Amino acid sequence: MATSARSREALPLPGANGPAARLRHNHISLPRALSPCVWERGTRCSPPGGPPARHAPFSARRCSRPGGGRGRTVFAAGRRLPHRGPSPRCSHVLSAEAPSWPTDAPARAAALRSTTVLILLPPSEGKAGSGDGPALDLSRLSFPSLTASRRKVLSALVALSRKSQAQAVLGLSPGQLGEIGKNRELRTAPTLTAAELYTGVLYDNLGLATLSPGAAERAAESLLIFSGLWGLLRITDRVPPYRLSMGVKLPPLGGLGAYWRKPVTSALGGESGLVVDLRSSTYAAAWQPGGRAVAVRVLKDGKVVSHMAKATRGVIARSLLEGGVDPQTPQELAKVLDSLGHAVALGPAPGGNRPWTIDVTA
């Protein structure tokens, strides 16, 4: 099997930084009949008849047929990478110089279409005080179809924050008035990733900063954070600190749960697979995934609890990410959580297109 002279061409990822900012794109010339690539989740990408090719912790999600056109495209952590081979007869193998968080989200959001389990999270009121990155760029956030809706909410929030009624509309206490000042500066304030931004109880127990490389890859792909301001975020999206709950009626847009329902439903229309819903009811109003979703309730002494639920939901999300599991049905999810040490009980099959319920004892 011949290997091209450019078999170790480095492809820069725009906007990426750190030791994994460049991916290695290996070109291995193959007869056209052997070009299609077989991908086995997280393990190997082997052209039929050829040797296995390694994937790094956040490498290729899909190796498509490189015969030309769209087939000459591969994806790394949801990022579309152009074909750069000497011949259309090559297999595409991606590896990374070192594990790191995937970065630069716009193409990834459009490209992620898989049966990977989705884990839905609320944001947290507790947030980092400030960022140290570039100013907000809405065009670089995941789910670009939400850009126009985000711009409207951003403009309405900034305008409200310059008025005297901001405290009442946003539901802030006298000790939280500094949040209004942050809202006024949203367009120019330094940003940070959503993984760094949210610091509440759920996120403390999720511990994004301490995930293993494989779990970090799954987190970037599986976690969706619902937000009153941004609609949806992935953990790699960069935004400034803000204050806006999904429960707010923001003039002139009205209730944000209802406002976001249509654009978010459209943005998630191409996602498939099981949905693990760890959101509170306020944020669940923005999207109802129906019968493929499992809503997680947390019980203590047989009663549903609220504050303790945040910690338990964070632990559950971390368990699923670190466990490297990808349940496809509610029944499989219950078995997985049980095997990971959680006391769970799956509710009866719901009627219609309503979500399943699984009870977890804290």
N, C-alpha and C positions, 0 to 999 in steps of 0.2 A: 504494500500500500504506500503510495507516494504521499509525502507531506510537503506542502508548499513552503517556499522560502520565507513567507510572511506568517509562519505558524504561531508566532508569539507577538502579534501586533497588539499594542495597548490602546484601548479605547477610552478616552476621557469621558466621565459623566459630567455634563454641564452643571455647575453649581455645587458639585460634590467637593468635600474637603476631607482631610485625614488620610490615614494609611490605605483606605480602600477606595480612594477617589478614582482609581483607574482599574478597569476590568481587562483581563486578558482574553482575547478572542482567538481561539485556536482554529485554524483551517486545515482540514484533513481531506484531501481530494479523494472522491469515491466515484465509482461508476454510477450513472444516474439511477439505475435500478436499485442501488443500495442507499440512495440519498435520504429517504425518509428516516426520521429520527424517532426513536422510542424513548419516552421519558417515564421513569419510575420515581414517584414523589420522593424528593430529598435524598436520592441515593445515586443514581447514575443515568446517563443519557447515552444510549448505545445505538449507533447505526447498525441495522441488521447486517451481520457478517463482519462487523468491525469491533475493535476493542472498546471497552467501557470508557467513558469520559467523565472526569470528576466535576462535581458541582461544589462551589463554595457555599458557606452557610446561607447567603442570601442570593444565590445565583439563579440560573435560568428556571423560569416557571414553565416555559413551553418552548420546545425546539420545533419549528415548523419546517415544512419541506422547502429546501433551498433551491428549487428549480427555477425561480424567477418570480417577479411581481411580489405580491404580498408573502409568498412562500419564502422569500429571502429575508425574512425578518424574524428575530428572536426577541425574547423578553427576559430582562433581568430585574427581579423584584418589581415586576409590572412596568419596567421602563422599556420602551421600544428602542432597539439598537439596529442601525442600518447594516446591511450586508457589506463587508469590505474585503471579500475574498478575491483571489486572482481568477477564479472560475466559478460559474454557477454550480458546479459539481463539487460542493463541499458540505461537510457537516459543520454545524456551529456548536461550539462548546465554550461555555463561559466559566471562568474561575476568578477568584478575587485574591489580591495580594494579602489581605488580612480582613477578618470579619469586622463589620461595622454596621451602624444603622443605615438602611437604604435612605437616599436623599433625593431632593428635587422631585416633587410629586406630580406635576400636571399630566404627563403622559402615562404615569403609572395608574392613575385613577381611571382613565379611559380604558386601559389595557387589562385591568384585573377582571377577568371573567372566568370563574372556576367554580368547583363544587366545594371549595374550602369553607369550613364553618365560619360564620360571621358572629362576632361577639359585640353586642351593642352596649355602649356605656353612656351614662350621663356625664356632663362635665362636673366640676366641683366649684363650690363657692370659694374655697381656699385656692389661691393662685399665687404663683411667684410674683414678687413685687415689680420686677422689671426684666426686660430682655437685654441682649447685647448684640443682636443681629441686625440686618438691614431693615429698613422700613417696610411696612406691609405692601405686598404686591398680590392683589387678588387673583391675577392671572396665573400665579404659580401654585395656587392651592389645588388640592384634589377635587374631583368632581367639578370640572369647569362649567358644566351646564348650570351650576348654581351661581355663577359669577354675577349675573344681573340681579338676582334676588338678594345676594349678599350686599351688593352695592346699595340697594334700596334700604335695607335694614341699617347698614352702616351710616348712611346719610341721615336717616331718621333719628338714630341714636345720638349722633354728634349734635344735631339740631336741638333735640330734647335736652341734652346735657348743658346747653347754654341758656336754659330757661329755668325759672324759679320752681316750676312744678316737677323738676327732674327727680327730686328725692321721693316725692309721693308716688310717682308713676313707677319708679324702679324699686320701691319698697325698701328703702335704705334707712337705717338708724342714724342718729346724729354722729355716731362714731365712724360711720362708713361714708361720710360725705367726700372723702378723698377719692373715692371710686368715680365720682362724677368728673373730676378733673382728668382722670385717666381716659375716660370716654371721649372727652373733648379732643384729646391728642392722638386718637387712634390712627389717623392717617400717616403720622410722622414718627410715632413712638417706635423704639427698637423692638424687634420681635424675638421670639424663642420658639422652639418646637412645642407642639401640644404635649409631647411626652414630658417636657420640662415645666410646662405652664401649670398643669393641674396638680394640686398638692393636698387634696382632701383625703378623708379617711379611706375611701375606696382605692385611691391611687397610692397611698402609703402602703397598703396591703398588696397591691398589684406589683409594686416595686419594679417599674420599667427599667430603671437604671442598672439593676442588678440581674437582669435576665441573661441566660446563656445565649451565645450567638444564634443557635437554632431557634430558641424561643423568641429572640428579638426579631428574627425574620418573620416568624409567624405572627407576631404582634403587629408589625408594620402592614401585614396583609389582611389580618382578620379583624383587628379592632376598629370599630367605628364609633366616634364620639359625637353625640348629638349636642347641638349648641343653638341657643336662641339667636345669636348674632351670625354665626357662620353656617348654620344648617347642619352640615356634616364636616367632620375633620378626621383625617388619619393622623397618627401620632407623629409623623414626620413633617406635617404642615407647620409653617412658621406664622404665628400671629402674635400681636401684642396683648398684654393683660387688659382685661375689660370687665365690665359688670353688666350683664343682661340675662335674666332668666327666661326660659321658654314660657313661663307663666305670665309674663308681662303683656299688657295690652299697650302696644307701642303706637302712639299717634304718628302718622295717620293710617298705619298698616293694620291695627287691631291686634287680636290675640295671635301670638307668634306660633303656637302649636298649629292653628288652622292655616296661618300664612305659609308655613313651611311644608304642609302636607303634600300638596300637589308637586312642587319642584323636587322634593326629596323622593317621593314615590317614583317619579320619572327617572331621577338619577340612579336609583337602585333597581330599576327595572331589569337590567341585564345580569344582576347578581343571582346566583343560585346556591343551593346547598342549605344545610340546617342553620337556623338562626338562634343563638343563645341570647336571650333578652335580659340584660342586667340593669335596665333603665328604671327610673321612677316613673310614676304615672304621668307626671307633668311632661316628660320628654317622650314618653310612648305615644303621646297625642300627635306627634309629627309624622309617624310612620307606623302602620300596622302590617307586619309581614304575613299575617294569616296563619294557616294551618301548618306551615313548615317551621314556625317559631316555637320556642319553649321559654316561657316566662319563669324566672327563678324567684320563688318566695323564700324568705328566711324565717324560720320558726324558732322560738325560745319557749320552752315549757308548753309547747302546743299552740302558742299564740304567734301571730305575725308581728314582727318587730321592724322598726324603721332604722334608727341610728346604727344598731348592731348589724343590720343588713348590709350597710355599706362596706364594713370590714369583711364580712363573709363573702360578698360578691367579688371584692378584690382578690381574695384568696382563691376563689373558684376560677376566676379568669387566669390567674397565674398558674394554677394547677393544669388547666387545659393547654396553656402555651408551653409550659415546661414538659408536660407529658408527651408532647409531639403527636397528639391524637387528633383525629378528624372524623368524629361521629357523623353519620349521615341521617339518623333517625332519632326521635325522642327516646326510644327504647335503648339505642346504643349510647346515647348521652347519659342516661341513668346508670348504665353498667360502667361506663368510663368513670363517672364521678364516684361511684361506689368503690371502684378499684383504686382510685386516687385517695381514698380515705375519708370521703364525705358521707354522712348519713343522709340518704335521699329517699324520696318516695315520689314516683311519677303518678300524676293524676290520671283519671279516666280520659279516654279519647273525647275531645271536645266536639260539639256539634257544629255544623256549618264550616265556615272557614276561620274559626277562632283559634287562637294559639293554645298549645298544650301548657300545662303548669307542672312544675317540679318543685317540691318542697325540700328545702335543705335545713337540717337542724343545726343551729349554731352551737 
